[in-house]
């Protein structure tokens, strides 16, 4: 029963997984239903395992309810790490956009998940008293989150006595058109126009401009005049550019800081790659069958970068760069070498379609800001590009499937949160201890 319940849940939540196969439907469309079925039942195995464990641990209905709450929260933890991890559609994600999500600053997404399953278990233990207790618990957390949201924010970072001004560029290049030779110049010119556009009357010029993931079809190591053209459009303002690069036979999905005259500053290479999307496990074998990575345009896939890093942007502060779905892995943010001043996500959500996928991706980015106590700048090819404050609120955005740009000040950062300091370890230990306690009770 748990297997099919999980499969239904994940099929609904991950329906967008078919979108990459529809970019070239004649070639890849046949794989779409198999991919959806495979990932839905693959993720559902974690639910089935949790249910089996709960049935073994709980010899009474009450114990089974408690054991299931712990086991399902543990299943989310396993999904977040096993086989590179896929922490999508976690139980705790239902609270994103509500004051309850603010507790993620303390306990992270796994703690949110345990809160969710624990409240459900309370209601199942005793429908009247348990439901009242569950509602009281959630109401208390909601009130605490609302109080946190109402607190004044710290002063934002400034430059020349004013808040830093950021521009996010959104070209809205549909994935099936993006790499067509006859469309490349159109999308490039669109981004140049957005980069050089004057700010609104009375607004300051941007101090930093951000282009989305793989914004241009040219390589960083063979750009031609492209970088000089970008710098000229920006008027010398630094531009963070999503671009591919190669070293020998290796290809990287990268972000590069472009300075005056097209000079290349720091470069970040994406290190948490999408299996089957950016690299192929057993790539040579699958390539012989005609199956190659969807997002990668060089060879059979990208090479992972060395790991998380900070981009030192001088007076603009230090940014923690995230490329595409790296923003769904909170543990990767905690692995950064030092404390960032803000988060930067460049993504191409054209792969996610136009339904739930892009909004789910945006929601996860919002949760990262709460967990870290840091604002996030998000440049997305087809949207939603957004400026998100350190409490997960979207302050400015460009709607999905539209072209345009976002000009907004960089929101303030908070001191490191409890979750930013401890990561998932406290919750992993707690889940382990709860499991051991239930196992000990079973033996008695």
C-alpha positions in Angstrom: 0.0 0.0 0.0 2.8 2.4 0.9 4.5 1.7 -2.4 1.5 2.7 -4.5 0.7 5.7 -2.2 4.2 6.9 -2.7 4.1 6.3 -6.4 1.0 8.3 -6.7 2.5 11.1 -4.6 5.7 11.3 -6.6 4.0 10.9 -10.0 1.9 14.0 -9.2 4.8 16.0 -7.7 7.3 15.0 -10.4 5.2 15.1 -13.5 7.5 17.8 -14.9 10.2 15.1 -15.2 8.7 14.3 -18.7 9.5 17.8 -19.9 13.2 17.3 -21.0 12.1 14.4 -23.1 9.7 16.6 -25.0 12.3 19.1 -26.1 13.1 16.7 -29.0 10.0 14.6 -28.8 10.7 12.7 -32.0 13.9 11.4 -30.6 13.3 11.2 -26.9 9.6 11.3 -26.3 9.2 7.5 -26.1 11.3 7.6 -22.9 9.0 10.1 -21.0 6.4 7.7 -19.5 9.1 5.2 -18.6 11.1 7.9 -16.8 8.1 9.1 -14.9 7.1 5.6 -13.8 10.7 4.7 -12.9 11.3 7.8 -10.7 7.9 7.6 -9.1 8.3 4.0 -8.0 11.9 4.5 -7.3 11.1 7.3 -4.8 8.1 5.3 -3.5 10.5 2.5 -2.4 11.6 4.8 0.4 8.0 5.1 1.6 7.6 1.3 1.3 10.7 0.7 3.3 9.6 3.2 6.0 6.2 1.5 6.2 7.8 -2.0 6.5 10.1 -0.7 9.3 7.2 0.9 11.1 5.2 -2.3 11.0 8.2 -4.2 12.5 8.9 -1.7 15.2 5.3 -1.0 16.2 3.4 -3.9 17.9 0.5 -1.7 18.8 -1.4 1.0 16.7 0.1 3.8 18.8 3.6 2.5 18.4 3.1 2.0 14.7 1.9 5.6 14.2 5.0 6.9 16.0 7.3 4.6 14.2 5.8 5.5 10.9 6.4 9.2 11.6 10.0 8.6 12.4 10.5 6.2 9.5 9.0 8.5 6.9 11.1 11.4 8.2 14.1 9.1 8.0 13.1 8.1 4.4 13.3 11.8 3.5 16.8 12.0 5.0 17.9 8.9 3.0 16.4 10.4 -0.2 18.4 13.5 0.4 21.8 11.7 0.4 21.6 8.2 -1.3 22.9 8.0 -4.9 23.9 11.7 -5.0 20.5 12.5 -3.4 17.2 13.8 -4.7 15.5 15.8 -1.9 12.5 16.8 -3.9 8.9 16.8 -2.6 9.9 16.3 1.0 7.3 16.3 3.7 8.6 19.6 5.1 8.2 21.3 1.7 4.4 21.7 2.3 5.2 24.6 4.6 7.2 26.7 2.2 5.4 30.1 1.9 3.9 29.9 5.4 5.3 31.1 8.7 6.0 27.5 9.7 8.9 27.4 7.2 10.8 29.8 9.4 11.6 26.9 11.8 14.0 25.7 9.0 16.4 28.2 10.3 16.7 26.0 13.4 16.2 22.4 12.2 16.4 22.5 8.4 14.2 20.6 5.9 14.5 17.3 7.8 13.3 18.9 11.0 10.3 20.4 9.1 9.6 16.9 7.8 9.6 15.4 11.3 7.3 18.1 12.5 4.9 17.3 9.7 4.9 13.5 10.1 4.9 13.9 13.9 1.8 16.1 13.9 0.1 13.6 11.6 1.0 10.8 14.0 -0.4 12.7 17.0 -3.7 13.1 15.1 -3.7 9.3 14.3 -3.0 8.3 17.9 -6.2 9.8 19.3 -8.4 11.5 16.7 -9.8 14.0 19.2 -7.0 14.7 21.7 -4.3 13.9 19.3 -5.7 16.2 16.6 -6.0 19.0 19.2 -2.4 18.5 20.3 -1.2 18.5 16.7 -3.1 21.7 15.9 -1.7 23.3 19.0 1.9 22.3 18.1 1.5 23.6 14.5 -0.2 26.8 15.8 2.7 27.4 18.2 5.2 27.0 15.4 3.1 29.2 13.1 3.0 31.9 15.7 6.8 31.7 16.2 7.4 31.9 12.5 5.0 34.9 12.2 6.9 36.6 15.0 10.2 36.1 13.2 8.8 37.4 10.0 7.6 40.6 11.8 11.0 41.4 13.2 12.9 44.2 11.6 15.7 43.2 9.2 19.3 44.2 9.7 20.8 47.0 7.6 21.6 45.8 4.0 25.1 45.9 2.6 25.9 49.3 0.9 28.2 50.7 -1.7 28.9 54.4 -1.8 26.3 54.9 0.9 23.4 53.1 -0.8 22.2 49.5 -1.0 23.8 47.3 -3.6 21.7 47.3 -6.8 21.4 44.0 -8.7 20.0 43.3 -12.2 18.8 39.8 -13.1 18.5 39.0 -16.9 15.8 36.7 -18.1 15.9 36.1 -21.9 13.1 33.4 -22.0 14.8 31.2 -24.5 12.6 28.1 -25.0 14.7 25.0 -24.7 13.7 23.6 -28.2 14.8 27.0 -29.7 17.7 28.0 -27.5 20.5 26.3 -29.4 19.1 26.6 -33.0 21.7 28.6 -35.0 19.1 30.9 -36.4 17.9 31.8 -32.8 21.1 32.1 -31.0 21.8 35.7 -32.1 18.2 36.7 -31.2 18.5 35.5 -27.7 22.0 36.9 -27.3 20.9 40.4 -28.5 17.9 40.2 -26.2 20.2 39.7 -23.2 22.5 42.5 -24.4 19.5 44.8 -24.6 18.4 43.9 -21.1 21.9 44.4 -19.8 22.2 47.9 -21.3 18.7 49.1 -20.5 18.4 52.2 -18.4 17.1 51.7 -14.9 13.7 53.1 -13.9 13.7 56.9 -13.3 15.3 57.7 -9.9 16.7 54.2 -9.5 20.5 53.6 -9.3 22.3 51.8 -12.1 23.1 48.1 -11.2 26.3 47.3 -9.4 26.1 43.7 -10.6 24.3 42.0 -13.5 23.5 38.3 -13.5 22.8 36.2 -16.6 21.3 32.7 -16.3 22.8 29.2 -16.6 24.4 28.4 -20.0 23.2 31.8 -21.2 25.3 31.7 -24.4 26.2 28.9 -26.9 29.9 29.8 -27.0 32.6 28.4 -24.8 34.5 30.5 -22.2 37.8 29.3 -23.5 36.8 30.1 -27.1 34.4 33.1 -26.8 35.4 35.2 -29.8 34.2 38.8 -29.2 31.3 37.7 -27.0 32.8 38.7 -23.7 33.8 42.1 -24.9 30.3 42.7 -26.2 28.7 41.7 -22.9 31.1 44.0 -21.0 30.3 46.8 -23.3 26.6 46.4 -22.9 27.1 46.4 -19.1 29.1 49.6 -19.3 31.9 47.9 -17.4 29.7 46.7 -14.6 30.6 43.2 -13.5 28.5 40.4 -15.1 28.1 36.9 -13.7 27.6 34.8 -16.7 26.4 31.2 -17.1 28.7 29.6 -19.8 30.2 26.3 -20.7 33.9 25.7 -20.9 36.3 22.9 -21.8 39.7 21.7 -20.7 41.0 19.1 -23.1 38.2 16.5 -23.4 36.5 17.6 -20.2 33.4 20.0 -20.3 32.1 22.1 -17.5 28.9 23.9 -16.7 30.3 27.1 -15.2 29.7 30.6 -13.9 32.2 33.3 -14.8 32.7 36.8 -13.6 33.2 39.1 -16.6 34.9 42.4 -15.9 35.7 45.5 -17.9 36.9 44.8 -21.5 35.6 41.2 -21.3 38.2 40.2 -18.7 37.5 36.9 -17.0 37.6 36.9 -13.2 36.7 34.0 -10.9 35.1 30.9 -12.4 32.9 28.3 -10.7 32.3 24.9 -12.1 29.1 23.1 -11.2 30.0 20.2 -8.9 26.6 18.5 -8.1 25.5 17.3 -11.6 22.1 15.9 -12.6 22.3 12.2 -13.3 21.2 11.4 -16.9 20.7 15.2 -17.4 24.3 16.4 -17.2 26.2 13.2 -17.1 25.5 9.6 -17.9 26.2 6.9 -15.3 27.8 4.2 -17.5 28.0 6.8 -20.1 29.9 4.9 -22.8 27.5 2.0 -22.6 24.4 4.2 -22.8 26.0 6.3 -25.6 26.3 3.2 -27.7 22.5 2.8 -27.3 22.0 6.4 -28.5 21.2 7.8 -25.0 23.1 10.9 -24.1 22.9 13.5 -21.4 20.1 16.1 -22.2 21.6 19.3 -20.8 25.2 18.8 -21.7 26.2 19.8 -25.2 29.8 18.6 -25.0 30.5 14.9 -25.4 28.4 12.6 -23.2 28.1 15.0 -20.3 29.8 17.4 -18.0 32.7 16.9 -15.6 31.9 17.9 -11.9 33.8 20.8 -10.5 36.0 20.5 -7.4 33.2 21.6 -5.0 31.5 24.5 -3.4 33.4 27.8 -3.4 32.8 31.5 -2.8 33.0 34.1 -5.5 34.9 37.2 -4.2 33.2 40.2 -5.8 35.2 42.8 -3.9 32.9 45.6 -2.6 29.9 43.5 -3.6 30.8 40.8 -1.1 31.2 37.1 -1.3 28.6 35.1 -3.1 27.9 31.3 -2.9 27.2 30.3 -6.5 24.6 27.6 -7.2 23.9 26.3 -10.7 20.4 25.0 -11.4 19.4 22.2 -9.1 22.4 22.6 -6.8 20.0 24.9 -4.9 17.9 21.8 -3.8 20.8 20.4 -1.7 21.0 22.2 1.6 24.0 20.1 2.6 26.0 21.5 -0.2 25.5 25.0 1.0 26.8 24.0 4.4 29.9 22.6 2.8 31.0 26.0 1.5 34.5 27.1 2.6 33.4 30.0 4.8 30.4 32.2 5.3 28.9 33.9 2.2 27.3 37.3 2.2 24.6 36.2 -0.2 23.5 33.3 -2.4 23.5 33.4 -6.2 21.6 30.9 -8.3 21.8 30.8 -12.1 19.5 28.3 -13.7 17.8 27.2 -16.9 14.3 26.2 -15.8 13.2 25.7 -19.4 13.9 22.1 -18.7 11.2 22.1 -16.0 8.4 23.1 -18.4 5.7 25.6 -17.6 3.6 23.9 -15.0 4.7 22.9 -11.4 8.4 22.3 -12.0 9.7 25.8 -12.1 7.6 26.9 -9.1 8.8 23.9 -7.0 12.4 24.8 -7.9 11.8 28.4 -6.8 10.2 27.2 -3.6 13.3 25.2 -2.7 15.4 28.2 -3.3 13.3 30.2 -0.9 13.8 27.5 1.8 17.6 27.7 1.3 17.5 31.4 2.3 15.7 30.7 5.5 18.0 27.9 6.4 21.1 30.0 5.8 19.8 33.4 6.9 21.1 34.8 3.6 19.4 36.5 0.6 19.4 34.9 -2.8 19.6 36.3 -6.3 18.1 34.0 -8.8 18.6 34.5 -12.6 16.5 31.9 -14.5 16.4 31.6 -18.3 12.6 31.3 -18.6 11.8 32.3 -15.0 11.1 32.7 -12.3 14.0 35.2 -11.8 13.7 36.6 -8.3 15.3 38.5 -5.5 14.6 36.6 -2.2 15.3 37.9 1.2 16.8 36.0 4.1 13.4 35.0 5.4 12.3 33.4 2.1 10.2 36.3 0.9 10.2 37.1 -2.9 10.8 40.8 -3.0 11.0 41.2 -6.8 10.5 38.8 -9.7 10.1 38.4 -13.4 7.1 36.1 -14.2 7.5 32.6 -15.8 7.8 32.4 -19.6 8.4 36.2 -20.1 11.5 38.1 -21.1 12.7 41.0 -19.1 14.9 41.9 -16.2 14.7 42.5 -12.5 16.3 45.5 -10.8 16.3 45.4 -7.0 18.5 46.1 -4.0 20.4 43.3 -2.4 18.5 42.3 0.8 20.2 42.1 4.2 21.9 39.0 5.5 21.4 37.6 9.0 24.0 36.1 11.3 24.5 32.3 10.7 21.4 30.4 11.7 21.5 27.3 13.9 21.0 25.2 10.8 23.8 26.9 9.0 26.1 26.1 11.9 25.1 22.5 12.5 23.6 21.3 9.2 21.6 18.1 9.1 23.7 16.4 11.8 21.4 17.2 14.8 18.3 15.9 13.0 20.1 12.8 11.7 21.2 12.0 15.3 17.7 12.7 16.6 16.1 10.4 14.0 18.7 7.7 14.8 18.0 8.0 18.6 14.3 7.9 18.1 14.7 4.8 15.9 16.9 3.1 18.5 14.3 4.0 21.2 11.5 2.4 19.3 13.6 -0.7 18.6 14.5 -1.0 22.3 10.8 -0.7 23.3 9.9 -3.5 20.8 12.3 -5.9 22.5 10.6 -5.5 25.8 
